[in-house]
Amino acid sequence: METAAVTPVLIEKERILELSFKVPVTIEQNKDLQDKLLEAMKLGNLHHVKVAIIFRDDESMKRVETTIWAVGGKYICLKGGMWLPISRIADVKML
């Protein structure tokens, strides 16, 4: 199991389209992740607040700084229409 303690690589949100999420991985998620995602969505929609999202693709831990527009059951939608699987998110940090 990989943890968020590994230093994630900062990427631009547009690069998410290039990433793969096909290989099954298990990551350690923040216990309050769902609450953090919902709070980040509210702040993003009301005040355009950006957050740092720590996640893992098929290769390594990554970090993206952006606005969360929507939170679904399995994915979040980021500013610009990028989708990220919640199962791959380790943590969300307010900037």
Secondary structure as the mmCIF struct_conf table of DSSP 4:
data_model
#
loop_
_struct_conf.conf_type_id
_struct_conf.id
_struct_conf.beg_label_comp_id
_struct_conf.beg_label_asym_id
_struct_conf.beg_label_seq_id
_struct_conf.end_label_comp_id
_struct_conf.end_label_asym_id
_struct_conf.end_label_seq_id
STRN STRN1 GLU A 2 GLU A 2
TURN_TY1_P TURN_TY1_P1 ALA A 4 ALA A 5
BEND BEND1 VAL A 6 VAL A 6
HELX_LH_PP_P HELX_LH_PP_P1 PRO A 8 PRO A 8
STRN STRN2 VAL A 9 ILE A 11
HELX_RH_3T_P HELX_RH_3T_P1 LYS A 13 GLU A 18
BEND BEND2 VAL A 23 VAL A 23
STRN STRN3 ILE A 27 ILE A 27
HELX_LH_PP_P HELX_LH_PP_P2 GLU A 28 ASN A 30
TURN_TY1_P TURN_TY1_P2 LYS A 31 ASP A 32
HELX_RH_AL_P HELX_RH_AL_P1 LEU A 33 HIS A 47
STRN STRN4 VAL A 51 ARG A 56
BEND BEND3 ASP A 58 SER A 60
STRN STRN5 MET A 61 THR A 66
STRN STRN6 ILE A 68 VAL A 71
BEND BEND4 GLY A 73 LYS A 74
STRN STRN7 TYR A 75 LEU A 78
TURN_TY1_P TURN_TY1_P3 LYS A 79 GLY A 81
STRN STRN8 MET A 82 PRO A 85
HELX_RH_3T_P HELX_RH_3T_P2 ILE A 86 ARG A 88
STRN STRN9 ILE A 89 MET A 94
#
